Amino acid sequence: VYDVTPYLDEHPGGDDVVLAATGKDATDDFEDAGHSKSAKEHMQNFCIGELDTSAPIIPELEIASKKETANYSRNLMDLTKQYWAVPVAIVGISVVAGFIYLRKK
């Protein structure tokens, strides 16, 4: 694993070439570019570790069905109604109490 962040501004091919290979195995990209022996030696200065290939692969995201999405939306609306009921009731009671207080004056 290499962190070439400090080298982005100095890279002769531009930083966009390096950024395009971010987050993946860029070995083939590096080799295909025809880097010199000195470039390969200079690359060792940016080595920060070895990749553990025995680690589990990140699972793919599951796409929720429209039915699950509808249930989620409905549940969210129900919760929203529950949490708005208390503040609205407090404001309503406060307004009524205010009118009653002002009428007595």
N, C-alpha and C positions, 0 to 999 in steps of 0.2 A: 504494500500500500504506500502510495506516495502523496505527499502534500506539496504541490508545486505552486501554492498561492503566492509565495514571495517572488516567484520567477515569472508570473504572468506578464508584467510590464516589459520584461527583458526578452521574452520568447520571440525569436526571429520570425516565426510564422504568425505572430499575433495571438492575443489572448483568446480570441473566439475559437481557434482550433483546439486549444487546451480545454476550454469550457465545454465544448461539444462532447468531450470524452469524460466529463465529470460523472462520478458515481457509478462507473462501470469498469470492466476490465478493458483497459486501453492498450494492452500489449500489442495486439495486431495493428492498431492505429499507429502506435509508436514505431513499430518495425516497418510498416508500409511506407512511412514518411522518409525512409532512408537516412536515418540519423547517423552521424559520424561516430567513431569510436570515442572521441572526446565528449560528445553529447551523452553517450551512454554512461561514461564515467562520471560526468557531472550530475547525471540523474541520481546516482547513489547518494548525493548530498540531501536529497529530498525524501529518502526512504524513512517511513515512520513505523513500519512494522510489517508483519506477515498476515495475510488473510487466512482466517480459520475456515477451511472448506468443509469441516465436519459439522459446522453449525447448521441448525435447521434453516431451510429456505423460508423466506417470508411468505406466508400464505396470500393467495390472491384475494382481493376484496370481493365480497358477495354483493350482487346487485339485488336490492329489495324489489319484490313484486309490487305491482300497483295496489294489490289488496293490503299488503303489509304497510305500504305508505299511507293508504287511506285510514287504516286503524291508528297509525301513529298520529296522523293529523287530527283525527277525531279525539283521541286521548289528550292531545295537546290543547284542543279547544275546550274540552271538559275541565282540564286543570285551570285554564285561563279563566273560565267562568267562575270556578270556585274561589280563586284568589282575588277576583275583582268584586265578588259579592260583599265581602266584609268591609273594604274601604267605602264602597258605594253606600252601604247601610249606615256606616258611621257618619258620612257626609249628610245623608238624608235626615238622620235623627238630629244632627247638629243644626241643620237648616230649620227644621220644625221647632226645635227648642228655642232657637233664636227668634223666630216669629212669635212664639208664645210669650217670650220674655219682653219683646218690644211692644206687644199689644197690651200688656199689663201696665206699661208706663203711661 
